[in-house]
Every structure is written in C-alpha cells, then in structure tokens.
Amino acid sequence: MHRRCNPFLLLPIFSFLLSLYSLHTGLHRQVLDRYQPSVPLNSPLPIWEVPELEGPLPTPIHKPTSETPPQKIVDNFPRAATAKSPKDLPPVPSWNRPPKRHVKEKTPVFVGFSRNWLLLQQTVVGLITAGWPPEDIYVVENTGTMDSNKEGLLSLQNAFYLDHHRLTKVFGVHVISTPTLLNFAQLQNFFLHVALKRKWEHYFWSHMDIITLPDEGIEGPYKSMYMRAVDALRESLAPGYAHDRSGREGRWSIRFFNFDWLALVNTAAYAEVGGFDTRIGFYNTDCDMYNRLEWAGFKKSNDHIGKIYDVGKSLRDLEVLYRQKPKPFEEYWMIPEKGVDVTGKWTSWYGPRATAAPEEDDRNGSGYQALKIQLQRMQDDKTNDGGVERNSWQAKQSGGQGEPYWQNPEGLERTKWMAVDLGRNIYHEKWGTWECDLRKMGLKAEDAWRVEEYHDPAETKPEENKPEENKPEENKPEEKKPEENKPEEKKPDENKPEENKPEEKKPEENKPEEKKPEENKPEENKPAEHKSEENNPSENKQQDPQPKDSQPVGDSSFGGLVSEKLTSEI
C-alpha cells in the first residue's frame, strides 16, 4: 500500500538547506548588519550634564526670616527611650487597667499625627494610662515622608519625626501611614476608609495635642475613662437609641467627648452622607459635614467621660501620668518654652531608679490634684491670648535640615493658612455665608452651590425704609438758600444750637427734622460695614478664636482639629 509522507518530517531538511544557502550567499550577514545598534554595546555611555545658563542671572531677594536658632528638642519620656518592651515601662494605674479579656465591642481609636513628636507621645501615653488597650490605638502618620520614620531616617529635631519602633514595640500601638500629606478633611475620610475596609461599624478618633485624665474623684462606683467610653458605645448600639420618625434605629452620627478632642463615630452615618467635603480642607469643613448629617436625620451629642485638656506644650517627663508617688518639685512639670536640656535633672522627680519600683499613688490623691492643676495651666497657656496663637506651636520646630522630605516650617505654615482661606471661600461659595449653623439660617442640603450671598432678614428691614427717609432730602436744595444768606446765624448755631432754635423756629421749622436723618445716616450704615468686616475670613482667622468644635485635628492635625485641630495633625 502507498504510505503518505508526514510533512513535519520535511521541516528539519528544509531548515538545513536554508542554512547552507545563507552561508553560501552571505544572507545572514545582511540581516545582522541591518539590525546592528547605532552605538556599539562595548562603548561607554554618553555623560549627560545640566546645561549652563549664559549671561548674568538675577539675584533673588529673600523674605525676612527668623534669626532665632532652632529650639533643641529633648525627649519627654526618657524611660521609654531606653525600654525594649512594654514590660520596661511603669505599670498602668491599677484602677485604670483595661480588662484582661477585651470587651466584646471593637474600640479602635485613631490619633492623627503630622508634626511634633512630644505632643503625640504625650497623647498616646495619656490614652494608655487612662485605660485604653494599646492594641486598639492606631496612630495615623500623616507626615508625607513615606517610610522615612519607619526606616529611622529622621531625627528628633525634625518636626515630622515619629519613633516608629517605640510606638509599635514599646507602647504596643499600631502605626498606619497615609500615602501623602493630607488636609484635615482628607484625613477624616482616610479614617472612614480604613474603618470601611476593616468592617468597623464604629470608631473613636482623637487629636494629637490633648491629654486624657480620668475623673478619679467621681462619686459612686469608679470606672476608667476607657470603660466610660465603652458605656457610651453600648448605649449607642442599644435598641431604640436615636430612632427617627420612620422607626429606623441607630440614626446617630457622632458623640463628642469635650468637643471633638475625643469622639465616637458611626461609620454608616459618615458613609451615607459621602464623608467630608475635601475641597473645604480645614476651617468650616466640620460645619459643612455636621449640617449634612443633621439634614440626613442623624443625631449628634456631647457627653462627658473624663477630663480632656487641649495643650500646646508637653510635660517634662510623661512618667508622671503613670500615677506613682512623686516628689514635690513643681519646676519639673513642664518643658520650658526655649527647650533647656535638663536630662541630668529628670531623675530628681522620682528619685533614684536603681532600687525598688516606686510606690503607686493614691487614687484622687495629692499627686492627682497637682496633675490637674498643671494640665489646666498648660491649657490656659495655649489660649491666654484669646486663641489667636493657639496652634502656633506647629511652626516652632524647625530642625532636621538636610533630612529626607524636610520642609521649611515657615513656608509650610504660610501655605497652610492659604489653604485655610481657600477652604473658607469655597464654603462661602457653597452655602452663601460664613456662618456655621446652616439649619438656623433656613438652608437645606439641596441649597448647596445655589445660594446667593446670605442676608439676615432683620438687617434688610432698615435698608428697605431708607428710600422713604431720603425722600424729603430731595427737596432740601430749595431750602438751602436761606442758609447761605445767614452766615452770622451759623456761628451761634455751632456753639449753642439749643438756645438759637426757639428764635428761628418759623423759617427753620423743618430743618432740624430734616437734619436728623442726615446725622443718623452714617450710624445706619455703620452696622452694615461692621458686619462685612466680620464676614471676612482672613480677619476672623486672626481676631476671633475658633471654637473647638469647629476646628482639625492633626495635628492635628493639615490633620488638627474640629478643623484646625488637624493642623496639629499635619
């Protein structure tokens, strides 16, 4: 039988014949020459240099800068600086220790950070000594320095410095880094993003420039600040809490504990209204958010679970928060303004540390009373000028030049306020007013971006009557002629107007009545001019202190308050 030939067997033969042909004709050389690189592979690569500019160049004129040398930063917790684990730290006060078995509810708390390690460390230690489980504390590093702190590339003198190792290995808290430097509204939405990803139905958040102190002198059964926060959370999750007219339960958005210095957030409420408006980066962004939450039917409340202090300085040694019996050296309470290196004097507060552990102080004892007095002084120092310089501490740390991502602190502070003013203007464009309580002004959620400049109806009434008052003024030119012909009578009018009025009543009966609206005119206009000045956000920034509940976080949180506090988190 005839057997069919397999065509695949012919391929090797065809390839062999093609190779012989290419070698004979030199076809392979032509192919290689066509695709040969223009620069030989073994030749050195050309060196690229920045071209030099020709001719004389203008000399830049620099702005005046402070000649004060950078403040030397000294660590405010020397014992933690040498510790290797939580066991090397003093014990949490026995009356504030968290339960050995975690409560069934999740209690994460975010602490946004941007600048000033001393204040952040003080806030974290304050939460731990107030009973908060360290594993529930999440420090959100909002510095914009990428992994520089984790890799140990920044020094203590750098405003963006954060001791990543101490937070995670010694204190036992978590550190989450933002992808870049965020403003307050963006940082709040980052909290919301993390909560949604981790399926947290609620979370707490705190500013980085506060100190928490439980009410040790409270009457009745004692509870730590953490357990009182858990009670507030359980109340919020209980059936029937914050139900609306439609019967829906759980219609609460946020519970403030001493303004928003520490707050509990309902994740679902924030997500329903779309989070913070990030175009309004700082001031007024909380006004925008909380009004939208109330329009959506969500409840917000103010509750007390302990003492919370808003401070701009640090205690000299944070070990005092662990409530061990101290020696009465009040001069070692607070780090001085100019930052003196007193490392050798730190041990004088608690005495020699080489022997037995210090004795625990009495709850609500003299040490606690002294601590309350000192923390109140620190808070008063922050607001003793009416709040104008309340967050000036953010720009005072200027060391760390030459380190990764270093920024000029003065330039950073100026751009922050430029961003603040921009956000305020956007808020005004959105709602037609600088005021915070939009509901009382008759506005609704659907009015956003549609409102003209807001005018108080009570202020427009006298303006509507002005034309009627001005009508008789149109006839005045006819009556001015006799005034011109009586120059001798004007002199006594200026000195004794009341004495001359009775003698000249007949020819000038109407004149005093007509002069009154003229004299009152500037008085009528003054309130309107004054109000326009009050509505100027750039002037409000310097003259009127912002209330704490209208701040961000941060460092604060660009992080601050609500709004500017996040500049403490920036």
C-alpha positions, 0 to 999 in steps of 0.5 A: 500500500502507498504510505503518505509522507508526514510533512513535519518530517520535511521541516528539519531538511528544509531548515538545513538547506536554508542554512547552507544557502545563507552561508553560501550567499552571505544572507545572514550577514545582511540581516545582522548588519541591518539590525546592528545598534547605532552605538556599539554595546562595548562603548561607554555611555554618553555623560549627560550634564545640566546645561549652563545658563549664559549671561548674568542671572538675577539675584533673588531677594529673600523674605525676612526670616527668623534669626532665632536658632532652632529650639533643641528638642529633648525627649519627654519620656526618657524611660521609654527611650531606653525600654525594649518592651512594654514590660520596661515601662511603669505599670498602668494605674491599677484602677485604670487597667483595661480588662484582661479579656477585651470587651466584646465591642471593637474600640479602635481609636485613631490619633492623627499625627503630622508634626511634633513628636512630644505632643503625640507621645504625650497623647498616646501615653495619656490614652494608655494610662487612662485605660485604653488597650494599646492594641486598639490605638492606631496612630495615623502618620500623616507626615508625607515622608513615606517610610522615612520614620519607619526606616529611622531616617529622621531625627528628633529635631525634625518636626515630622519625626515619629519613633516608629519602633517605640510606638509599635514595640514599646507602647504596643500601638499600631502605626498606619501611614497615609500615602501623602500629606493630607488636609484635615478633611482628607484625613477624616475620610482616610479614617472612614476608609480604613474603618470601611475596609476593616468592617468597623461599624464604629470608631473613636478618633482623637487629636494629637495635642490633648491629654486624657485624665480620668475623673478619679474623684467621681462619686459612686462606683469608679470606672476608667475613662476607657470603660466610660467610653465603652458605656457610651458605645453600648448605649449607642448600639442599644435598641431604640437609641436615636430612632427617627420618625420612620422607626429606623434605629441607630440614626446617630452620627457622632458623640463628642467627648469635650468637643471633638478632642475625643469622639465616637463615630458611626461609620454608616452615618459618615458613609451615607452622607459621602464623608467630608467635603475635601475641597473645604480642607480645614476651617468650616469643613466640620460645619459643612459635614455636621449640617449634612448629617443633621439634614440626613436625620442623624443625631449628634451629642456631647457627653462627658467621660473624663477630663480632656485638656487641649495643650500646646506644650508637653510635660517634662517627663510623661512618667508622671501620668503613670500615677506613682508617688512623686516628689514635690518639685513643681519646676519639673512639670513642664518643658520650658518654652526655649527647650533647656536640656535638663536630662541630668535633672529628670531623675530628681522627680522620682528619685533614684531608679536603681532600687525598688519600683516606686510606690503607686499613688493614691487614687484622687490623691495629692499627686492627682490634684497637682496633675490637674492643676498643671494640665489646666495651666498648660491649657490656659497657656495655649489660649491666654491670648484669646486663641489667636496663637493657639496652634502656633506651636506647629511652626516652632520646630524647625530642625532636621535640615538636610533630612529626607522630605524636610520642609521649611516650617515657615513656608509650610505654615504660610501655605497652610493658612492659604489653604485655610482661606481657600477652604473658607471661600469655597464654603462661602461659595457653597452655602452663601455665608460664613456662618456655621449653623446652616439649619438656623439660617433656613438652608437645606442640603439641596441649597448647596452651590445655589445660594446667593450671598446670605442676608439676615432678614432683620438687617434688610428691614432698615435698608428697605425704609431708607428710600422713604427717609431720603425722600424729603432730602430731595427737596432740601436744595430749595431750602438751602438758600436761606442758609447761605444768606445767614452766615452770622446765624451759623456761628451761634448755631455751632456753639449753642444750637439749643438756645438759637432754635426757639428764635428761628423756629418759623423759617427753620421749622423743618430743618432740624427734622430734616437734619436728623436723618442726615446725622443718623445716616452714617450710624445706619450704615455703620452696622452694615460695614461692621458686619462685612468686616466680620464676614471676612475670613482672613480677619476672623482667622486672626481676631476671633478664636475658633471654637473647638468644635469647629476646628482639625485635628492633626495635628492635628492635625493639615490633620488638627482639629474640629478643623484646625485641630488637624493642623496639629495633625499635619 
